[in-house]
Amino acid sequence: MKYIISIFVFSILFLFGCNSRKTGKDIKSGFVSFVSKKENLVGYGSVHLEKIIEKSRIKEFEIIGSLVSEYHDLLKGGIELGDRVYYAIEKEEQNYLLYIFLDIKSRDKLRKSLSRIGFFFEKKYGLEKFNSDQFSLMFDDEFALLLLGMKKQDYSKKIEQTFKEIKKSNPNTRVANLLEDKNDIEFLTDLPFYHSTIKKYLPRMEDDKLSEILSEGIIKSTINFKNGKVIGDIHVSHANDSLKNLFFLQKEPKTDLFESLMLQPVDLALKLNFIPSKMDQLIFNYTNHKKGVFNSMGVTGMILKALVGDSLTGFTDGHVGLVLNKQDSTEILNLSVPNTSIFIGLGNNTARMQEAMDALVQAKVFGLSEGDFYRYKNMVFQLKDNYLFYNSNIEQLNTKNNVQLNDHSENPFYLYLNLQSKPVQTTFFQDEMQKLSFLDDFSIFGNNEQFFFEISTINSKENFLYQLTLSFQEEIKEKLN
């Protein structure tokens, strides 16, 4: 464990010491040239490591703080304090490789400093090279390359080949322009890499068509740590017309979906405005559900299919809102069902739904309540003005909804999770509940081409990274003990 911690701290400090101000343009040019030639990159980007170190306050760690200071003093003569570090992650059969591109200050001082802590370098092609069974390091007078692999094997030939490639500057301006180098973390991934993954969800789409759709597309993600929050975005860049034709979120969303959803407190809230015809196109033409999505939903799907037909277009106009509270549950048919409030805009084939509701009233299965509500036990339904409203607890109908959700109404998608809710913690965190107990809530919202996400902590004054490092520190202490 001490060896692992030492390697971790050394890696952080080595990266922390690199400086892009000296030859940053050369480093970036070589990095962009490298990633432009690779086909199996999971992702690539840059990290503002100086800010990460500062915000996480890693030197204050009780366990590794002294090691941080020790290594920092040892290496500061050979490396400079800087900002951007470029990285790339490559999948190679059953192995994952991490490439880290670095600037150095003094080759001689760096070699001497690293030699003092057990690194033995050999000179090859005029370069300094160190190799172990899990990582390799190579550097010259300008910059260094660190290569780490998940599997224990010899990475010497791989790092030599890579070092030669990055010296041949042939950058892709499209990628270079997307690397803004102004966020705490930037991560890019090429859509063609995920061809096989997407194919699993769209198995009936021809490979050539899928390749055409994904070609040139890049997903860029950014993360910034601001006080007690993590703020980020996910953006689809260079999407071609074939990909845009598959976008299924509405451009003019319904803005008042949550107004009628009376439930508090909120564990989960969802707003979705989609184009049913686009979803039907994907489902009928490219998935294994040739006869529609309802066939895969068991008894509920069979009932919906009998009422509205095979397509989503027949069932809904694409406006859906849901609020769920699992902390308070309702007993239905001897089952504990989370309190739920749902709004669904109805489609063009829902006349039989009204007939079915009326038939259930006549059969005295459903009752009628004031306000044209159908009632079954504690559950209530309403079919009115071309929408379906459902609430699992009739007592909620007389409760004023004072839940304040910033649903970013201009966006067609919004999801909110209350991370302080015990049911949410159990569902999403499981064994990590105690370590992540400082989290407050999570939200993600966006449109076809860009999504934004935000994670808030209970303590809004301390930086998110610092609070995370405190949890990480406790985990290390437990393992060392």
N, C-alpha and C positions, 0 to 999 in steps of 0.2 A: 504493500500500500504506500509506504514512504517513497519507493521508487516511482510509482505512478504519479503521486502528488508532485514530486520533484520535476518529472518530465512535463507535467501539466503547467507548473509555474514557469519553468524555463521557456516553454513554448509561448506562453502569454507575454513574458518579458521580452523575448526575442522579437516577437511581433510588435510589441509596444515600442521597441527601440528603433524600428525601421522608419525611414524618413523619406517621404515622397517629394519633398521640396527640392532635393538635390538633383535627382534624375527621374522625377515622377513621370514626365511625358514619355521617356524611354520605357519605363516599367509598364505603363498603361498600354503603350503601343505594342510591346511584346506580348503582354497578356491578352489583348484583344486579338492579335494575330493567332495566338495559341488556341483560344476558345473558338475562333472562326473555323479552324480546321478539324475540330473534334466533333464526332457524331454521337458519342455515348455520354455526353455530359448531362448529369442530373440537374446541375445548375451551376451558376457562377456569379460573381459580383464583387463587392468591396465592403469593408468594415472600417468605420472610423474608430480604431482601437483605442486611441488616446481618450476619446470621450467615453467609451465603454468602461475603461479602467477607472476613470474619474467618477462616473455615475455609480458604478458598482462598489466603489471604495474597497477594492480588493485588498489593499495594503492593511486594512483594519481587521482582516480575518484573523481570528484567534489562532487558527491552526497553521495557515500558510503565510500570514503577514510577514513573519520574520524571513521566510524564504524569499518572498518577493523583494524585500529590501536588500537581502544579501546578493541575489542574482542581479538586481538592478545596479548596485554599486560595482559588481564585477564586470558587467557588460557595457557600462555606459561609455567606456573609452573607445569601444569598437563600433558602437551603433549610436544613432541620434534619435532623439524624441521626434515623433512625426505624427501623421494622421492616417492616411489611407493604406489599407492592406488589401491586395487583390487575392481572390481564392477561386478555385474551381473544384467541383466534385464529379468524378468520373466513375461510371459503373463498368467493371471489367469482369465479365462472367459472374462468378459468385463473390466478387470482391468489390469494395468501394475504395477509391483513391482520393485523397485530399491534397491538392496542389496549393501552395501558398507562395506568393511572389513578393519579394522584399527588396528594399533599398538598404545599403550598408554605408557606413561612414569610413571605416578604415579596415581594409582587409587584414593587415598584419595584426592590429590590436584585437580584432574579432577572433582571429585564429588563436592567438595567445590566451585570450580570456576563456574561450571554449575548451582549449587544451587543459586548462587548470581544473576543469570540472569533469574530465574524463573523455573528452572527444579527441580521437586520434585521426588526423587528416592525412590523406595521400594526395599528391599532386598528379593531376591527369589533364592533358590538353591545356596546361597552364592554369588549371582551376584547382580550388581546394575542395576535397570531397570526403565526406564521412558517410559510412553506411552501416546500418544495423539490420536486424531481421524484421523490423516493422516501420522504419523510416530512413530516409536518406536526405542529406543536406549537401548542397553544392553552391559555391559562390566564387566570384571573381572580384575585380576592383570596383564594379558598378553595382551589382545586385546579387541577391541570393535566391535560391529556390529550395523550398522544403517540401518533401513528398512523404506523406504518411498513408499507410494502408491498413485495412482492418485485419488482413491475414498476415501471418508471419512468413515472409519470403524475401528474396533478394531483389531490391528495387534499384540497384546500381545502374543497370542498362537503361531502365525506364527513365531515370532522372537525367542521364547523359543525353539521351535522345531528346527529351523535353527541353533541356537547356539549349541545345543547338537550334531547336525550332523557334524558341522565343527570341533568339538573336536575329532571326530573319523577319524583319518588320514588314508585315503585309496586312495591316489592320482593316477590319470591316467597319466602315464608317457608321453603318446602321447600329451595330452593337456599341461602338464607342460613344455615340450620341446618347444612348440610353443609360450609360454609366454616368450619372450626374455627379457622383462623389460628394454629395451634400447631406446625405442621410446617415443616421447611425449605422444602419445595415441596409445594403441593397442586394437583392437576389434576382437573377434573371434565369429563365429556363426556356429552351426552344421547344415549341409545340411538337415538332416531328419526333422528338425523343419519346413522347407518350403515345405514339401510334398504337403499339400493342395493348396498352392499358385501355385506351378508348375503344379499341376493337372489341374488347370483352363486353362492353356495354352496348355496342352497336354492331353485333356480329354479322348482320346481313348487309352491311355497307361494303361495297367493293373496296379492295385495298388501294387501287389507283385513285378512286374518288376521295377516300379518306386522306391519302397523301396530299392530294391537291388542296383539300380543305385546310390541312395543317401547315402547308408549306409557307415559309417566311414568317409565320406567327411566333411572337415572343411574349411570354408572360413576365412582367416585371413587378416585383414586390419590394416595398420599402418598410422599414420599421424604425421608429424613433421613440426613445424613452424620455418622457417629459413629466417630471415630478412623479405623482402617483399613478401615471397612466402609461400604457403602451399604445401608440397610435400608428397605424400602418395603412397601406393601400395595395391593391392587386389590380394591375392594369394589363389589358390585352392590347399589345402593340402590333402594328403591321398586319392586322387581320385582313385577309383578302375577301372579295365579294362572296365566294363560296362559303366561307365561314360565317360572314355576316348574315347570309340567307337563312342560317340555322338559329340565329339569335331568337329567343322566344319570350323575353321579358317585354312588357308593354312600354312604349315611350311616353304615354300619358296615363299614369297610374291613378287609381281611385285614392283620394287623399284622406278620406274620413273612415277608414275601415275599423279603427279601434273605438270609435265613438259609441258604438252600440254594444261593445263587448264588456259586459259588466262583471268584473271579477277582480277580487283583491284579497290578499297581496298577489303579485305576479311572480311566478317561477319562470315561465317561458312565454314569449310573445312572438308571433310570426305574422308578417304581412307579405303577401305575394300577389303580384299583378302580372299574369302571363298571358300569352296568346294561345288559346286552346288548339287552334288549327295547326300551329307550328309543332306543338307537342304531339298531336295526333300524327303528323307527318313523320316525326322521329320514331314514334312507337310502332305505327303500322308498317313503315317501310324498312326500318333498320334494326329493330329489336326482335327478340323471339316471340313477342306478344303480337302475332299477326292479326289476331281477332280483337285487339284492344286491351287496354290496361286492366279493365274490370275482371277479365278472366283469371288474373293472377291474385285476386283479392278474396278468394274463398266465398263463403256464403254472402258476406256483405257485397262483394262484387257481383254475384249473381242477381241479388235484389236490385242493385243499381242498374245493371244491364237490362233487366226486365222493365225498369221504369223509364230509362232515358236512352237506351240503345248502346251501341258499342263505343261511341266516341266521347272524348272529353268535351267536344264542342256541344254535344247534346245535353251535357250535364251542367256545365258552368261557363260563364262569360270570362273566367280567368281572374276574378277578384276574390281573394281568399284572405280571411283574417282569423287568427286563433290566439286565445289567451288561456294558459293552463296554470292551475294552482294545485300542486300535488301535496302540499302540506296539509290541506283540508280536503278530505275525500268524501264521496257520497256512496252510500251502500245501494247497489243496483243488482238485483237477482243474486244476492249473497256475495257479490263481488265488490271490492273497494275500488271505486273508479275516481280518478283525479277530477276535481272540479274543473270544468272546461266550458269555455264560451267560444262559439264558432260563427263566423259570417261567411256565406258562400253566395256569390252572384250567380244566378241561374242561367243556363244555356237556352238553346232554341228547341229543346225537346223534353220539357219538364211538366207538361200538362198532366201526365199520368201520376206524377208525384202528388199533385193536389187531389186527384181522384183517390189515390191510395190513402192519404191522410183522412179524407172524408169517410171512406169505407171503414177505417179503423175506429172512427168516432161512432159510426152507426153500429158497429159490432161491440161498442162499449169497451174496446181495448184502450183507446185514447179518450181523455176527457177534454172539454173546452174550458178555457179560463178567460177572464176579462182581458180584452186587448187582442182577441183572435189568436190566442196561444193554444196550441195543442199540448196536452199534458199526459205524461206517462210516469206514474209515481212522482219522483221529484224532478224529473226531466221535463223541459218545455221546448216546443218547436214553434216556429212561425214561418209561414210562407206568405210573403207580401211584397208587392212592388218588385217582383222578379228577383227576390233574394230568399235564401233560407237562413234562418237564425236558429241556433241551438244553444241551450244552457243546461248544464247537468244538475243545477240546483235552483229551484224556483224562488227560493228565498233571496237569491242574488238579484232578482228583477226589481225589487224595491230598494236596492242599495245604490246610492249615488256613486257613480264610478269616479273616484278622485285619484286614480292611478295616473301618474304623469309619466308618459313615455314619449321621448323624442324619437318619433318613428321616421324622421327624415322623409316626410310625405312626398317630396318631389322624386324620390327613388322608388322603383317598382318592387324592390325586395328589402326586407328588414327582419332581422332576427335578434331577439334579446334573451339573455339568460341571467337569472339572479344567482350568482355564484355563492351567495351566503345561504341559499336554500339547501337544507339537508338532503332532500330527494335529488336535487340537481348534482350536488357533490357526490352522492352515492352513484349516480348514473354515469357521470363523466370523469370523476377523479378516482374513485375506488380507493386503492391503497395510497394515493397521493393526497388524500383529503387534509391530513394534518399539516403537511408541508406547504400546501397552497391555501391555507385558511386565511391568509391575508388578502386574497382576492375578493372583490366586491361584485362586479358585474361585467358582462361581455356583450358587445353588440357588433353586428356586421350589417352593412347596408350598401346598396349600389344598383347599377344598371347593367346592360349587356356588356359593356366594355371596361367598367371599372367598379371595384368594390373597395369600401373603407371598413376598417375594423378598429375597435377600441376595447381595451381591457383596463378596468379601474380597480384600484385597491382601496381598502377601508381608510388607510392613512394616506391622505392626498398630499401631505407635505413632504414625505420622504420619497426619493426616486424609486421607481418600480424595481430597477436593477439592484439597488441596495437592499430592498426588502427580499428580493429573490436570493441574493447572496447570503443573507442571514439564514434562510431556510436551507440552502446548500451547505452552509457551514455546519449546521446542526447535524445534517446527514453524515458528513465526513467524521464528525466527532463520534457519532454512534458506531460507525464502522471501525474507527481506530480503537475505540474502547472494547 
